[in-house]
Amino acid sequence: MINLISSLLIICGIAFFVSGTVGLLRFPDLYTRLHALTKADNMGLGLILMGLAIQADTIYQSLFLIVIWLLVLTASTLGSFLLAQQAHKRGVIPWSKH
């Protein structure tokens, strides 16, 4: 049962990574691409690490995986914010239909 739950979490995480990649390729501007990529990749990594944490031998290994996810979550959020801030300062206009 644990293997099934772990496998489902990992597969769902991979699906989020794929959807983030599709968003990166399909969305029209920097801001929407950053949003899609940051949200999907953070969720995908979280699900994959949850699936791996279930399979871990000790609680310390599970906690280590959670710490890795929190560090990546913080770094990607900060990186996306800095990219969007610089784009805004340089006058990159968000996409609109008009």
C-alpha positions in Angstrom: 0.0 0.0 0.0 2.9 2.4 0.8 4.5 1.7 -2.6 1.2 2.5 -4.3 0.7 5.8 -2.5 4.4 6.7 -3.0 4.1 5.9 -6.7 0.9 8.0 -7.1 2.5 11.0 -5.4 5.6 10.8 -7.6 3.5 10.4 -10.8 1.4 13.4 -9.8 4.6 15.4 -9.2 5.8 14.5 -12.6 2.5 15.7 -14.1 3.0 19.0 -12.4 6.5 19.3 -13.8 5.2 18.6 -17.3 2.4 21.2 -16.9 4.9 23.8 -15.8 7.0 23.1 -18.8 4.0 23.4 -21.1 3.2 26.7 -19.4 6.7 27.9 -19.9 6.5 27.1 -23.6 2.9 28.2 -24.3 2.3 31.4 -22.3 2.9 34.7 -24.0 5.0 36.8 -21.6 7.6 36.6 -18.8 5.1 37.2 -16.0 2.7 34.4 -16.9 5.6 32.0 -17.6 7.1 32.7 -14.3 3.8 32.2 -12.5 3.2 28.9 -14.3 6.7 27.6 -13.8 7.1 28.6 -10.2 3.7 27.2 -9.0 3.9 24.0 -11.0 7.5 23.2 -10.2 7.2 23.9 -6.5 4.1 21.7 -6.3 5.7 19.0 -8.4 8.8 18.9 -6.3 6.7 18.8 -3.1 4.7 15.8 -4.3 7.8 13.9 -5.5 9.6 14.6 -2.2 6.5 13.5 -0.2 6.5 10.2 -2.2 10.1 9.7 -1.4 9.7 10.7 2.2 7.1 7.9 2.6 9.8 5.4 1.4 12.5 6.8 3.6 14.0 4.5 6.2 14.2 7.1 9.1 12.4 10.2 10.2 15.6 12.2 9.7 15.7 11.3 6.0 12.1 12.4 5.7 12.8 15.7 7.5 15.8 16.2 5.3 13.7 15.9 2.2 11.2 18.4 3.6 14.0 20.9 4.4 15.3 20.5 0.8 11.8 21.3 -0.5 11.5 24.4 1.7 14.9 25.7 0.5 14.0 25.2 -3.1 10.6 26.8 -2.5 12.2 29.8 -1.0 14.9 30.1 -3.7 12.5 29.7 -6.6 10.0 32.2 -5.1 12.8 34.8 -4.5 14.3 34.2 -7.9 11.0 34.6 -9.7 10.3 37.8 -7.7 13.6 39.3 -8.6 13.2 38.4 -12.3 9.7 40.0 -12.4 10.9 43.0 -10.5 13.8 43.6 -13.0 11.5 43.1 -15.9 9.1 45.6 -14.5 11.9 48.1 -13.9 13.0 47.7 -17.5 9.5 48.3 -18.8 8.5 44.9 -19.9 4.8 45.2 -20.3 2.5 42.4 -19.2 0.6 40.7 -22.1 -3.0 41.7 -22.8 -5.5 40.8 -25.4 -5.9 44.3 -26.8 
